[in-house]
Amino acid sequence: LLAGLLAMLVAVTVRRGAVSAAALSWQAMARDAGVTIRAGAPLLLAAAFAVYTFQFFAVFSFLPVLLVERMEVSVAAAGVLSAVAIVANILGNLIAGMLLARGTSRWVLIAVASVVMGLAGIAIFLPVTPALWVFLLCVVFSGVGGLLPATVLGGAPQLAPAPHLAPISVGLVIHGNNLGQLMGPVAVGVIVDAAGWSAAAIPAAVASALGVVIAFALRRSLRPRSGKPTPRSGNKPVM
């Protein structure tokens, strides 16, 4: 019902743009998708988002159960504590926007978020971590991890190979998000069922390492090629 209401508000309040007379061409759409993927940066952003959501949903899908078992709190209390940790993710997204506005590179934020999420994720699942620290690490995991979604989603239209390909670039990133949401809980659930909670630290470490590799690959793909003029700093988007 809410989605339907918002759709009506958009139809009433958003001014229509110019209507294109060009017929829908699947060939043109496939060509545009290929150009976007071959550009490199949008695909790397999608991969970074997939790794992020893999880690995030792997932890938070099981967090209430983990808190009940490790902290011996009630189910209701575990739900409240999980919600508090998720609020930290909102703050991380807002901070990412401020850091990008101050000129921080996107690849740096992706790398930092990946490293912190990996280290915190490993410690969360290890049985030697004190119960209270498990919750505090979840807050850190969520808060610092929140740097990544805003960084990736904000970069998707900016790093599209052409302005008209921005929607395809954003769509590619969203597909990465959906892929991570699907794979994270399933992978960790299978591993935990087979080897216990501590084994979940393995996919956390692997995902963190992949995130760092993707961040440096993004840095390399955005590096100006020799012989080409570098854009002026005033007009250069934050990479």
C-alpha positions as CSV (number, residue, x, y, z in Angstrom):
1,L,0.0,0.0,0.0
2,L,2.8,2.4,0.9
3,A,4.6,1.6,-2.4
4,G,1.4,2.3,-4.3
5,L,0.9,5.6,-2.5
6,L,4.5,6.7,-3.3
7,A,4.0,5.7,-7.0
8,M,1.0,7.9,-7.2
9,L,2.8,10.8,-5.6
10,V,5.7,10.4,-8.1
11,A,3.2,10.4,-11.0
12,V,1.6,13.6,-9.6
13,T,4.6,15.6,-8.5
14,V,7.5,14.6,-10.8
15,R,7.5,16.5,-14.1
16,R,7.7,14.3,-17.2
17,G,10.9,14.4,-19.2
18,A,11.1,14.5,-23.0
19,V,9.6,11.4,-24.6
20,S,11.9,9.6,-26.9
21,A,10.4,8.4,-30.2
22,A,13.1,5.7,-30.6
23,A,11.8,2.2,-30.5
24,L,12.9,-0.2,-27.8
25,S,15.9,-2.1,-29.1
26,W,17.1,-5.2,-27.3
27,Q,20.2,-5.1,-29.3
28,A,21.0,-1.6,-28.2
29,M,20.3,-2.5,-24.6
30,A,22.7,-5.5,-24.8
31,R,25.3,-3.2,-26.4
32,D,24.9,-0.6,-23.6
33,A,25.2,-3.3,-21.0
34,G,28.3,-4.7,-22.6
35,V,29.9,-1.2,-22.7
36,T,29.1,-0.7,-19.1
37,I,30.6,-4.0,-18.0
38,R,33.7,-3.5,-20.1
39,A,34.3,-0.1,-18.6
40,G,35.5,-1.9,-15.5
41,A,34.6,0.5,-12.7
42,P,30.8,-0.2,-12.6
43,L,31.5,-4.0,-12.5
44,L,34.1,-3.5,-9.6
45,L,31.5,-1.4,-7.7
46,A,29.0,-4.2,-8.1
47,A,31.5,-6.8,-6.9
48,A,32.3,-4.6,-3.9
49,F,28.6,-4.3,-3.0
50,A,28.2,-8.1,-3.4
51,V,31.1,-8.7,-1.0
52,Y,29.7,-6.2,1.5
53,T,26.2,-7.6,1.5
54,F,27.6,-11.1,1.7
55,Q,29.4,-10.1,5.0
56,F,26.6,-7.9,6.4
57,F,23.7,-10.4,5.9
58,A,25.9,-13.3,6.9
59,V,26.3,-11.6,10.3
60,F,23.0,-9.9,10.8
61,S,20.8,-12.8,9.6
62,F,22.2,-14.9,12.5
63,L,22.9,-12.1,15.0
64,P,19.8,-12.5,17.2
65,V,20.5,-16.2,17.5
66,L,24.2,-15.6,18.2
67,L,23.3,-13.0,20.9
68,V,20.9,-15.4,22.6
69,E,23.5,-18.1,22.7
70,R,26.5,-16.0,23.6
71,M,25.0,-13.3,25.8
72,E,22.2,-15.4,27.1
73,V,19.6,-12.6,26.6
74,S,16.0,-13.0,25.7
75,V,14.9,-13.2,22.1
76,A,13.2,-9.8,22.5
77,A,16.4,-8.2,23.9
78,A,18.5,-9.8,21.1
79,G,16.2,-8.1,18.6
80,V,16.6,-4.7,20.2
81,L,20.4,-5.1,20.4
82,S,20.5,-6.1,16.7
83,A,18.4,-3.0,15.8
84,V,20.9,-0.8,17.7
85,A,23.7,-2.3,15.7
86,I,21.9,-1.7,12.4
87,V,21.3,2.0,13.3
88,A,25.1,2.3,13.4
89,N,25.0,1.3,9.7
90,I,22.9,4.4,8.9
91,L,25.5,6.6,10.6
92,G,28.2,5.0,8.6
93,N,26.4,5.8,5.4
94,L,26.0,9.5,6.4
95,I,29.7,9.7,7.4
96,A,30.7,8.3,4.0
97,G,28.8,11.1,2.3
98,M,30.7,13.7,4.4
99,L,34.1,12.0,3.7
100,L,33.4,11.9,0.0
101,A,32.5,15.6,0.0
102,R,35.9,16.3,1.7
103,G,37.7,14.5,-1.1
104,T,38.3,11.0,0.3
105,S,38.8,8.5,-2.5
106,R,36.1,5.9,-3.0
107,W,38.5,3.0,-3.2
108,V,40.0,4.0,0.3
109,L,36.5,3.9,1.9
110,I,35.8,0.5,0.3
111,A,39.2,-0.9,1.5
112,V,38.7,0.5,5.0
113,A,35.2,-0.9,5.3
114,S,36.3,-4.3,4.0
115,V,39.2,-4.6,6.4
116,V,37.3,-3.5,9.5
117,M,34.3,-5.7,8.6
118,G,36.6,-8.7,8.1
119,L,38.5,-8.3,11.4
120,A,35.3,-7.6,13.4
121,G,33.5,-10.5,11.6
122,I,36.2,-13.0,12.5
123,A,36.2,-11.9,16.1
124,I,32.4,-12.0,16.3
125,F,32.3,-15.7,15.4
126,L,35.3,-16.8,17.5
127,P,34.3,-18.5,20.7
128,V,37.1,-16.8,22.7
129,T,35.6,-13.4,22.2
130,P,33.8,-12.2,25.4
131,A,30.0,-12.0,25.0
132,L,29.8,-8.2,25.5
133,W,32.6,-7.7,23.0
134,V,30.5,-9.7,20.4
135,F,27.8,-7.0,20.6
136,L,30.3,-4.1,20.5
137,L,32.1,-5.6,17.5
138,C,28.7,-5.9,15.8
139,V,28.2,-2.2,16.2
140,V,31.7,-1.5,14.8
141,F,31.1,-4.0,12.0
142,S,27.9,-2.3,11.0
143,G,29.0,1.3,11.5
144,V,32.3,1.1,9.6
145,G,30.7,-1.2,7.0
146,G,28.1,1.5,6.4
147,L,30.8,3.5,4.6
148,L,30.6,1.2,1.7
149,P,26.9,1.3,0.4
150,A,26.9,5.1,0.1
151,T,30.3,5.1,-1.5
152,V,29.3,2.5,-4.1
153,L,25.8,3.7,-4.9
154,G,27.1,7.3,-5.2
155,G,29.9,6.2,-7.5
156,A,27.8,4.1,-9.8
157,P,26.3,7.0,-11.9
158,Q,29.6,9.0,-11.7
159,L,31.7,6.1,-13.0
160,A,29.4,5.0,-15.8
161,P,31.2,5.1,-19.1
162,A,28.7,7.6,-20.5
163,P,25.9,9.7,-18.9
164,H,23.1,7.8,-20.6
165,L,24.5,4.5,-19.2
166,A,24.2,5.7,-15.6
167,P,20.9,3.7,-15.0
168,I,22.6,0.5,-16.3
169,S,25.6,1.1,-14.0
170,V,23.3,1.6,-11.0
171,G,21.3,-1.5,-12.0
172,L,24.5,-3.6,-12.2
173,V,25.5,-2.4,-8.7
174,I,22.0,-3.4,-7.3
175,H,22.4,-6.8,-8.8
176,G,25.7,-7.2,-6.9
177,N,23.8,-6.2,-3.7
178,N,21.1,-8.8,-4.4
179,L,23.7,-11.5,-5.1
180,G,25.5,-10.9,-1.8
181,Q,22.2,-10.9,0.2
182,L,21.4,-14.3,-1.3
183,M,24.7,-15.9,-0.9
184,G,25.8,-14.6,2.5
185,P,23.2,-16.2,4.8
186,V,23.2,-19.4,2.8
187,A,26.9,-19.9,2.8
188,V,27.4,-19.1,6.5
189,G,24.3,-21.2,7.4
190,V,25.8,-24.2,5.7
191,I,29.2,-23.7,7.3
192,V,27.8,-23.1,10.8
193,D,25.6,-26.2,10.5
194,A,28.6,-28.3,9.4
195,A,31.3,-27.0,11.7
196,G,29.9,-24.6,14.3
197,W,29.9,-20.8,14.8
198,S,33.7,-20.5,14.8
199,A,33.9,-21.8,11.2
200,A,31.9,-18.7,10.0
201,A,35.1,-16.7,10.6
202,I,36.5,-18.2,7.4
203,P,34.0,-16.7,4.9
204,A,34.3,-13.4,6.8
205,A,38.1,-13.4,6.2
206,V,37.8,-14.4,2.6
207,A,35.1,-11.8,1.9
208,S,37.3,-9.1,3.6
209,A,40.3,-10.0,1.5
210,L,38.2,-9.9,-1.7
211,G,36.9,-6.5,-0.7
212,V,40.4,-5.1,-0.4
213,V,41.5,-6.6,-3.7
214,I,38.4,-5.1,-5.4
215,A,39.2,-1.7,-3.8
216,F,42.8,-1.7,-5.2
217,A,41.5,-2.9,-8.6
218,L,39.1,0.0,-8.6
219,R,42.0,2.4,-7.8
220,R,44.0,1.0,-10.7
221,S,41.1,1.2,-13.1
222,L,40.6,4.9,-12.3
223,R,44.2,5.8,-12.6
224,P,44.7,8.3,-15.5
225,R,46.6,6.7,-18.4
226,S,49.9,8.3,-19.4
227,G,49.6,10.7,-22.2
228,K,46.1,11.8,-21.4
229,P,45.5,15.1,-19.6
230,T,44.3,14.9,-16.0
231,P,41.0,16.7,-15.3
232,R,41.2,19.8,-13.2
233,S,40.7,19.2,-9.5
234,G,37.7,21.4,-9.4
235,N,35.8,19.3,-12.0
236,K,37.1,15.9,-11.1
237,P,34.7,13.5,-9.4
238,V,35.7,11.8,-6.2
239,M,37.0,8.4,-7.1
